[in-house]
Amino acid sequence: MDASNGTSAKSATLTIGDESWELPILNGTIGPDVIDIGKLYAQTGKFTYDPGFTSTAACESQITYIDGDEGILLYRGYPIEQLAETGDFLETCYLLLYGELPTAAQKADFDYRVTRHTMVHEQMSRFFHGFRRDAHPMSVLVASVGALSAFYHDSTDISDPQQRMIASIRMIAKIPTLAAMAYKYSIGQPFVYPKNDLDYASNFLRMCFSVPCEEYKVNPILSRAIDRIFILHADHEQNASTSTVRLAGSSGANPFACIAAGIACLWGPAHGGANEAALKMLGEIGSVDRIPEFIKRAKDKNDPFRLMGFGHRVYKNYDPRAKIMQRTCHEVLGELGIQDDPLLDIAVELERIALQDEYFVERKLYPNIDFYSGITLRALGFPTSMFTVLFALARTVGWIGQWKEMIEDPGQRIGRPRQLYTGDVARDYVPIARRK
Ligand code: CMC
């Protein structure tokens, strides 16, 4: 296949044998052009083959842009560094959902609308009591978010823009309450109701860490840290869980059920589960002098071990979120007076060694956001099993924003990938008595 006219080409020519077809080339505002193969099968009788979607744009989107080679992440055009430094999480939510930063009045109105939806139906607490206390909080979150669809099914007409926005706001408002309930349940403490005069992050910390018998005072530095962690995780283009939400939603399914599908996908260690896995790995390494042994294992093709928190499908440079995360980690440890965290020492040294090692340099493997987030979240008081839950909480706005964008796309159709079939060809059924 040749692009007929270099990078400014409007079409590409596909030649198979002595037949040729022109394929349109579409331009985005930034990023690589895409070859439109939408009519390829109809015209040629051929599919494309791209397991893992490494070269496939599955949709058009205006929400998030990543330049993996340069280490750039933009939400609606704004660099992540600027949003994380100056704004708050609900401002980022507004930006992702509406496409523009809010004015002061729009922000106040949005905060109010989110705040008004923070409580969950009292009946929800009954669901929690059906789980074993030692259930992984992610399993509880998948189930409870899925269960929201039972409360808002008849009232959610996804063809009505206003109802789509209400569902989006409900999702953003209720996910911290459910995440905190999952945590409280796992440690046998009573659920804490949201307190609406607190900001989003402070409210979440209070729902997780306060108990009815004591006053709880939110530490503003820690609450700012958690708010920044939410901003860093809010959206990340067409990653596995977002694509899951889009695919689930493409059938017209209930949005709460679609978000539950995204949470299920996020759970895996190659995706959102990596922060939990990274912290476990640092614990397993145990001391700085054992790092070379683990680096050796990570490079050994016969050993399934990988350096968790390293590498990324898109970033072939430093993950911009990892830099902010590293700073936040130092701030949190400083505020809590943790002078010496042996895991932080291991992380810093591991990063230093890996960034000089030919194997990692050649493959452009850099620390990703999960490398330092585990240490930070642990210092904030969260057990490892809650790490992915916090990721899910923050990513909910990205998922719902991408779901909304998909539903609002006039060209939207049900997602239906094809396959390269390599199984048996048609053969006749053999009755069981005649099988050998
Ligand atoms: N440790 C050691 N080797 C690695 C690692 C790693 N963490 N990551 C990739 N490689 C090697 C891999 O073995 C392969 O080597 P070779 O070319 O010799 O076969 C090469 O680098 C390319 O790897 P890949 O598996 O083809 O890359 P991918 O784009 O499919 O995978 C990844 C991306 C994130 C799944 C992978 O880097 C990984 O498993 N990292 C550890 C898990 C992790 O930290 N995940 C969090 C991602 S960031 C949070 C999020 O967005 O969800």
Residues whose N, C-alpha, C, O or C-beta is under 5 A from the ligand:
A	BS01	CMC	P269 A270 H271 G272 A274 A298 R306 L307 M308 G309 F310 G311 H312 R313 R363 N368 D370
